[in-house]
Structures are given as C-alpha cells and as structure tokens.
Amino acid sequence: MKVSAIVFAGSLLCPAVGVFAQGPNDAQIAAIVVTANQVDIDAGKLASTTSKNPDVKSFANLMVTDHTGVNKSATALVTKLKVTPEDNDTSKSLKAGGEQNVTNLKTLKGAEFDKAYIDHEVAYHQQVLDAVDKTLIPNAKNAELKALLVKVRPAFVAHLEHAKHVQSSLAKKGS
Amino acid sequence: MITTTPSRSRIASIVAAVSLLLGSMAVAAAAPSARKPTTHTVVIDATKFQTELLTVKAGDAIVWVNKDPFAHTVTSQSGGFDSHVIETGKSWRYTATKKGEFPYSCTFHPTMKATLRVR
C-alpha cells in the first residue's frame, strides 16, 4: 500500500535524471542542484502556509530552511569557481515537475493536501538521492563541487526518513 | 626643595592593595586544583556529529561547531541538555557537570545521533 503510493507518486514526477549521453558537466550539475533545492523550497513554502497539521508544517519549514541553506552554499561555490549554472533537460524537467506539483497542491485542502504534499516529498527525496548517487556525484569533475554533494547528501537521507515518518503518522490518523 | 616621596597615605593604600592581591593569590593556590577542565570540540558536518562517542570528565566543556549550511540542535533525550537552534557557522558550549551517559540527537534531523559520556 505504502510502496505502491510511493511508486505512483514517483511516476508522477517526470524528471528524467540520467538522460545524459556522457553525463552532465559541472555547470549542468550546478543547475540541477540549484533547481532541485528550489523546487523543494517552493513546495515547502506552500505547505508551511496551507497545512494545519503541526508535523507537516514543521517538516515544510525544515525543507525551506535546509534547502535554502544548501542553495546558499551551492551558489557561493559556483560563484567562487566562476561556473555559470547551465540549464539542461534534467533541470528543466525538475522545474516543470515542481511547478506541476505546486499547481496540483493548490487545488487541495486539509488532509488531502497533507497527504499529497508528503507523498510527493517522499518520492521526490528518493528520486533526488538516486540522482545524487548515480548521476551527480559520479560526474562532478570539480573536487569542491563533488565534496559539497557528498556533504549535503546525508541531509536528504534525513529528510526522506522524516517524510516517511510523517507519511506513516498521517496514514494512522486517516485510518 | 621639591620632594618626590609619596605621601604616607598613598604608601598605605599601595601596601593594602598588594597584600590583598597576594592574599587572593594564596587562596587560589591553596584551592584544590587537581585537574584543569578541558574543552572538547565536536564538529557537526554532513548532517552528522563527527564524534559519535565523546567521553569527558565532569567539569569539562564541550563545544559543538556547526559546519553545515543549515541549523542543527544538540538535544539530550533524557533532558540533560538542549542547545536549541545552532545556526550555520555557529557553535554551542556546554559545561558537563552531571555524570552519566547522555545519548543526544538533532531535533531537526533525528538520523543524527551521538553520545556524551561524563565521568
């Protein structure tokens, strides 16, 4: 039940991470990182103001602060490295998926909103982690960029576990 | 003739000050100073307490330094201590007076777990 919900939510997310013939370059990786964080910040801001559930709200607030922090670091690094983030199919797809999610969430209220937001967060963090492990870290050329990805990765694991925890508490409440 | 000799009262006040100073030094020296408290550092990086088990002696201080780009907390489950929010780049200092074993975590990222042992 839970797994199928995750798979379903995951299939709604269209970003095709890993479509690069030779893997993304550092400028493309930078764009993917910044976009992936921004997408989660946008959803978090919406959930923070829309949800009435304290667990969902505090999770959403954490997403906003953590991903804002990661993006600040990423932006500072690319500025230092004089790398201009380069849009690519993955970053565009992430952006479009994020916009679609926010549009969908705006039509929902109460428990339906909470469930949709959290289900998406679980699937999204899983997907971002896969991308970090299979595409971004292996392809990052610059040592500092690679190190930043390695450094922030455990936060995404913590977010995923946190989202799953909220997901199961919502399921108990709803049943 | 111009005299440079300090007045009697000034000498008296200097003597008093010196004796006070010596007196307090003597007290300090006499105080039991078996061990100087140490300051330990625990780095928080990559959403992890980099020292998972730290053993200190009662009276020692521990400084947690947050090197992550977002906030963390150092919170003992049993309620022994709680840093509350440690912002990015900031640190929190705690003097361990209570002996025991204190598992702690970050309230924002419960995957972060470590233990402080105070002997």
Chai-1 contact restraints between the chains, C-beta under 6 A:
chainA,res_idxA,chainB,res_idxB,connection_type,confidence,min_distance_angstrom,max_distance_angstrom,comment,restraint_id
A,L62,B,F108,contact,1.0,0.0,6.0,A-B,restraint_1
A,T65,B,F70,contact,1.0,0.0,6.0,A-B,restraint_2
A,D66,B,F70,contact,1.0,0.0,6.0,A-B,restraint_3
A,G69,B,P69,contact,1.0,0.0,6.0,A-B,restraint_4
A,G69,B,F70,contact,1.0,0.0,6.0,A-B,restraint_5
A,G69,B,T88,contact,1.0,0.0,6.0,A-B,restraint_6
A,V70,B,P69,contact,1.0,0.0,6.0,A-B,restraint_7
A,S73,B,P69,contact,1.0,0.0,6.0,A-B,restraint_8
A,K151,B,A46,contact,1.0,0.0,6.0,A-B,restraint_9
A,P154,B,A46,contact,1.0,0.0,6.0,A-B,restraint_10
A,P154,B,T47,contact,1.0,0.0,6.0,A-B,restraint_11
A,A155,B,T47,contact,1.0,0.0,6.0,A-B,restraint_12
A,A158,B,T47,contact,1.0,0.0,6.0,A-B,restraint_13
A,A158,B,H109,contact,1.0,0.0,6.0,A-B,restraint_14
A,A158,B,T111,contact,1.0,0.0,6.0,A-B,restraint_15
A,E161,B,T111,contact,1.0,0.0,6.0,A-B,restraint_16
